[in-house]
Amino acid sequence: MPQTNPLAALGAYLGAHGLAVELTARGLKVTNTQVSGCCDEVSYAADTITCRKRSDDGDRLWFWTSSGKPITEADRIVDAALMIRGILAGSQHGGGQ
């Protein structure tokens, strides 16, 4: 069975639930066009999510915010989506692009 790219799977889920997503070389850019951004350069709440190993969790894959905060394990797409939606819902958004 071929492995699924965790960022692609997360992007598909978030896109199906109303967020704008773009898979880039830097990670998965997620934008909530319903929430204003932090400044003139960032029109909407957005963050770039990455996926990498977490050394203090047995090198399991985790999703991370652009500011380096862990979100959840990469096999927990629904949990990750809920957390990202919360991050982008208001003043907590990372604004990282």
N, C-alpha and C positions, 0 to 999 in steps of 0.2 A: 504494500500500500504506500503510495507516495506521501511524503510529508507535506503538510500545508504550511505556508508562510504565516506565522502568527499575526503579523501586522496586516497582511492582506485579509485574513479572516476577521480581524477586529474592524478593519475599514469597511468591509462588506456589511457587518452587523451595524456599525454606527451610521453608515450611509442609508441603510434601510430604515433607520430610526430617526431620520431627519437632520443629521449633521452633514456638513460638507466635508469630504475627505479627499486627500490626494497622497498617494504613495510616492515618496521622493527618495532620492539617494540618502538623505539625512534621516528619514523615518516617515511616519504617517502624520501628515499635517491634518489636524481636525479643527474645524471651524464651526462655531455656533453663530449663525447669522441673525439670531434673535436677541443677541446680547452685544452691546457696544464694547469695543476694545478699550485698552488702557490708555491709548494716546493717539495722536494724529497718524502715526506710522502703522498702527494696528487698528483697523476699522471695526473689527469684530473680535469677540473672545476666541482665542485660538491657542493651540499648543501643538508641538511636534512630539509625538510619542515614539519611543524607541523600544527595541526588544533586545535584551542581552542577559547574560548569565549573572546570577547573584551569588557571590562567593560565600556569603554567610547562610545560604540556603542550599548547600550541596551542589552549587553551580547549575541549579534549575533556571530555565528561562523565565524572565519577568518582564513586564511592561514598565517603562519609566517615563516620567515627565521630562520636559526639556530642561528643567532646573535640577534634574538628578534625583527626584523623589520617586521611590518605588510605588507602583500602583497595585499590582497583584501578579500572581503567576500567569504566564502566557497561555496556559490551557484553560483559564477561567475568563473566557471572552465576555460573558454576560456581566460578571462582577466588574471587570475592567471597564466595560461600557458604562455601567452605572456610575462608577467613580469618575470617569472622564466627563460624563454629562454634568455631574455635580461640580466638578472643577470649572467647567465652562459656563455654568449657570449664573455666575455672579462675580463678585469681587475677588474670588479665589483664583480666577483663571490665570494661567501662567503667562500668556501673551507671547510665548516663545514661538518663533517661526523658523 
